[in-house]
Amino acid sequence: MKNVGEARETPPGAPQEELATGERSTRNRVARSILDHGPSTVADLAGRLGLTQAAVRRHLDTLLQENVVEPREKRVYGARTRGRPAKVFALTDCGRDAFDQSYDKLAADALRWIGETHGEEAVVAFARARVAEQAKAYRAAMDAVPAEDRTQALAKALTADGYAATARSAPHPHRGEQLCQHHCPVAHVAEQYPQLCEAETEIFSQLLGTHVQRLATIAHGDGVCTTFIPRREIPHSTPQTTNHASASTAGRNPA
């Protein structure tokens, strides 16, 4: 899928070539919205993009045929309500690949060579060094806001780094927040080397000054990377803790 753009629906009567271009551009907008916001219902997409639900369904049908999106059952937290669960649409691996030109094979080959030549400890050291370098910008953004806004600041910093991240209150009855990354530029490599996910979870714990729990990862087939951050009481006189915090369940949720 090429030429991701922000075009409007092409009006009736336009030349056939222009119609085709407009259709493709709108389909790209639909796919991009799923990338940025995670698995979405038809109603979600229609509301975000200002399209009719019928138009969204038409574009989703084409994206399904192209193996860009796939239907899933919407995950329900807590007790299920009556009726059929809402259907959501998520990007496939093929769909994610269309949005960035990655060097996955090169990166995986490099990590394999590091592991074979210097041992698995070297892979872990590389993963930690990589995310620690990224975290310098995250820490600066978080230090600039009050403690209660740091998860939101981390989400914005991750988004600027290509992770399309959001933060929100965790579903009841959990007390805390959920940090969701709707895109992962290194997902394919992380499938083979979960040390990348584990190092990222560790750095989130250090940045936020509390243990965190990784609930889901794109690398393991989930639609979104989700990290649970328990609510904590932070005295106003206490400076932010940036280390000595341990990550809980750094890898994939075992459930």
N, C-alpha and C positions, 0 to 999 in steps of 0.2 A: 504494500500500500504506500503510494508515494504522494508527495505534494500535500502534506497536511496543512490545511488552510482554514480561513475564517470567512467563507463566502456565504451569501444568502441563497435561499431557494431560487432557482432561475424561473422567471415569469413565463406563463404560457405564450406560445407563439415564437419563442426564441429559436434561432437556428439549431439544427440537431447537434452540431459540435459543441455549441455553447451549453445546450441542455446537458449533454454528457459530462462536461467539465463541472457544471454546477452540481449535478448529482454526486459526482465523485468527491467534490469538496465538502458537501454536506455530510456524506458518509464518513469522511475523515474527521469531521467535527464530532459526530456521534462516537466514533472510536476514541478520539482524544478525551472526550468527557468521561468515558469509562476508565481510561488510563488515569485521569486526574482525580476521580472520585471513587474509584473502585467499582465492584459489581453493582449494577444499577437496574431498576425496573424501567419499563417503558414510560411510566408516568414521571419518574425521576428525570429521565433524559428529555422528555417533552418540556418539562418545566424549566430545566436549565438552559435549553437551546432555543426556546421560543418556537417549537414546532408542534404540529398536531401529533397525537399518539398514532394516528394512522400513518403519517409520514415517517415517524420513528420506526414503526414496525416494518415498513417497506425497506428502509435502509438496513435494518437489522437482518432482514431476510437475505439481502445481498451479502452482508458481512458474514453471515452464517455459511453461505455457499462458498465464500472465499476463505473459510477457516480462520477468520480474524477474530470472531467472538464465538462464545459457546453459552448455551443456557444452563443455569444452575438453580437449585432450590435455595431460596433465601434463608440464611441462617437465622434462627429464632432464639433469642435469649429468654430464659424463664419458661413459664408454662405456655404451651401452644394454644392458640385460639381456634375456634371451629372454622371449617372451610379449608380449601386447598391453600397451601403455602404460596406466597407470591413468587413468581419466577424472576430471576435477575439474569443479566447478561454480563459475562466477564471476558476479558481478553484471553485468547489462547497464546501459547508461546510464539506462534507465527505472528499474531497481532502485535505482541510486544516488540518483536524483532523489527517490525516495520518503522518503529519510532526512533530507533537509534542505531547507528552503524557501530556495532561492537566488535571487539577483538577478542571474543570469548575463547576461541581455540588457542590463540597466542597466549592469553593469560593462563589458561588451564595447563598448557604445555610448560610454561615457565614455572608454575607452582609444582607440577609433577617433577620437573628437573630439580627444583630446590629440595623437595621431599626425598627424592632418590639419592641426591648427592650429599645433603647435609642433615637428613633426618626430619621426622615430623615436627620436632620442636622448632625447626627453622621455619616451617610453614606457619606455625602458630605465632612466632615472633614477627614474621612478615605481616600477618593479618593485624596484629596489634599495632605495629608501627604505622601501617597504612591508615587505620582508623584514628589513631592518635594525631596524625598530621591533619586529617579532616576536622577533628574535634577542636582544633585551635580556633577556627572561625565560629563553631557552634558555641564554645565557651564564651567568646567575646560577646556574642549576641545575647546569651543568657545572663551574663553579668550586668547587662545594661537595663534589666527589667526587675521588678519586684519578684520575690521568691514564688509567689502564687502564679506568676505568669511565665515561669521558666519552661514549662512543657510546651506552651504555645510558641514561645520563642525558638525552642528546639525544632518544632515542626516547621516553622518558617525557614530556619536555616537549612534544614534537610531539603525542603522544597527548592531552595536556591541551588542546591547541589544535585538536583535531578530526581529526588525521591518522591515528589508529589505527596507530601506528608500533611496530615491533619491531626488535631488533638481534640478530644471531647471527654465528657464525663463517662465513666464506665457504666454499663447497664446495671440496673438494680439486680441483686442486692449488694453488689460489690461497691466498696468505698475507695474511690480513686479515679484515675484517668486512663484513657486508652490513647496511645500514640500509634497512628496508622500510617504506613508507608504504602501508597497505592502503586508505586513503581519501584523497581530495583534494577539499576543499570548493570549489576553484576550477578543477576539471579542464576544464569546458566552456569557460571563458574562456581557459585555457592552451592549448587546442587551436588557438585563433586567435592567441594571443599567447605564444609559447614563451619570450619574455623573462622571464615569471614563473618558469618552471622554471629557466632559466639563472641568474637572480639567486639563487634558492634554493640551487642547487648551489654557487655562489660563496660564499654565507654559510656553508654546511656546511664548506667548505674552510677558511675563516677560523676558524670555531669550533673545528675539530678540529686545526688547525695542520699540515695536510698536504694534498697534492692528493687529490682524490676523483674517481671516474668514475661518471657516471650511466649505468646499464645499461638501464633501462626506465622508462617513465612511463605513468601512467593516461591522461594527456592524448593520448597517441599510440596508445591502444588496448591497452596492456598491462594485465594484471590488477593489477599492483602497481607503485608507483614504487620502484625499486631503485637504491641507490647503493653502490658498492664503495669501501671505505676500506682502503687497504693497511696492513699491520702496520708499525709503526715503533718504533724504540728511543727511549725518552724518558728522558734522564738525570734522576735524582731532583732534582738541583740546578737544573735548567733550568725557568724559569717557562713557563706555557702561552703559545704563540704564538696571537694572535687576529687577526693580519692578515699581509699580504705573502705569503699562500699562494695559489697559483693553482689554479683548478678545471680538471680535465681532462675533456673531453667533457661540457660543461655541459648540452647538450641531449640529444636522444634518441640511444641507441646506434645508430650507422650501420649495424650488421649487420642 
